[in-house]
Amino acid sequence: MIHWALRRDELCDPGLCLDAPDEGGRCDHCPLDRLDAAQSSEMGLLLRRALDLRAALKLGVRINLDEISADEFRAMVILEEEQEKLDRERLDARRP
């Protein structure tokens, strides 16, 4: 889920989807709908907390390690790993 959450803009382009409704919007099997549903799950909410903690730390909010649960910390580590992968992919895509 983290992989696609970071690449959300790559999942769907309603203008290119042959199944998208004529009046705009998403088709019945849009991967963005599945991602949205996943982000509302328990794991998705954990990811949201990890993203919020990450943002708070970047803003300079002081948080002690004992204030972060083990699952939130693990989600933050995975999030950082996935962000690094995405950054490398984008850098490699720009190289000739």
C-alpha positions in Angstrom: 0.0 0.0 0.0 2.8 2.4 0.8 4.3 1.8 -2.6 1.1 3.0 -4.4 0.2 5.6 -1.9 3.5 7.4 -2.8 2.7 6.9 -6.5 -1.0 7.8 -6.4 -0.7 10.0 -9.4 0.5 7.1 -11.5 -2.5 4.9 -10.7 -5.2 6.4 -12.9 -5.8 9.1 -15.4 -9.5 9.4 -16.0 -8.8 11.2 -19.3 -7.0 8.1 -20.5 -9.2 5.4 -18.9 -11.5 3.8 -21.6 -13.9 2.7 -18.8 -14.3 6.1 -17.1 -17.8 7.6 -17.2 -18.4 10.2 -19.9 -19.3 12.9 -17.3 -15.9 12.4 -15.7 -14.9 10.6 -12.5 -13.6 7.2 -12.0 -14.6 3.8 -13.5 -16.1 1.0 -11.5 -12.7 -0.8 -11.1 -10.5 2.3 -10.5 -7.3 1.5 -8.6 -7.7 4.8 -6.8 -10.9 3.6 -5.2 -9.1 0.5 -3.9 -6.2 2.6 -2.6 -8.7 4.9 -0.9 -10.4 1.9 0.7 -7.1 0.5 1.8 -6.1 3.8 3.4 -9.3 3.7 5.5 -8.3 0.3 6.9 -6.4 -0.3 10.1 -3.2 -0.4 8.2 -4.1 2.7 6.2 -4.7 4.6 9.4 -1.4 3.4 10.7 0.2 4.8 7.6 -1.6 8.1 8.1 -0.2 8.3 11.7 3.3 7.6 10.4 3.0 10.3 7.7 1.7 12.7 10.4 4.6 11.9 12.7 7.0 12.3 9.8 5.6 15.7 9.0 5.7 16.8 12.6 9.3 15.8 12.9 10.2 17.7 9.7 8.4 20.8 11.2 10.7 20.6 14.2 8.2 19.1 16.7 10.1 17.2 19.4 8.9 13.7 19.8 10.6 11.1 22.1 10.9 7.6 20.8 8.9 6.4 23.8 6.0 8.5 22.5 5.9 6.5 19.3 4.4 3.0 19.3 6.4 0.2 17.7 4.0 -0.2 14.8 4.1 3.5 14.1 7.9 3.5 14.2 8.1 0.5 11.9 5.7 2.2 9.5 7.9 5.3 9.5 10.9 3.2 8.6 9.1 1.4 5.8 7.8 4.8 4.6 11.3 6.2 4.4 12.6 3.1 2.6 9.8 3.4 0.0 10.4 7.2 -0.4 14.1 6.5 -1.1 13.1 3.9 -3.7 10.8 6.4 -5.4 13.4 9.1 -5.4 15.9 6.6 -7.0 13.3 5.6 -9.6 12.6 9.2 -10.5 16.3 10.0 -10.7 17.0 7.0 -12.9 14.1 7.9 -15.2 15.7 11.3 -15.8 19.0 9.9 -16.8 19.7 9.4 -20.5 
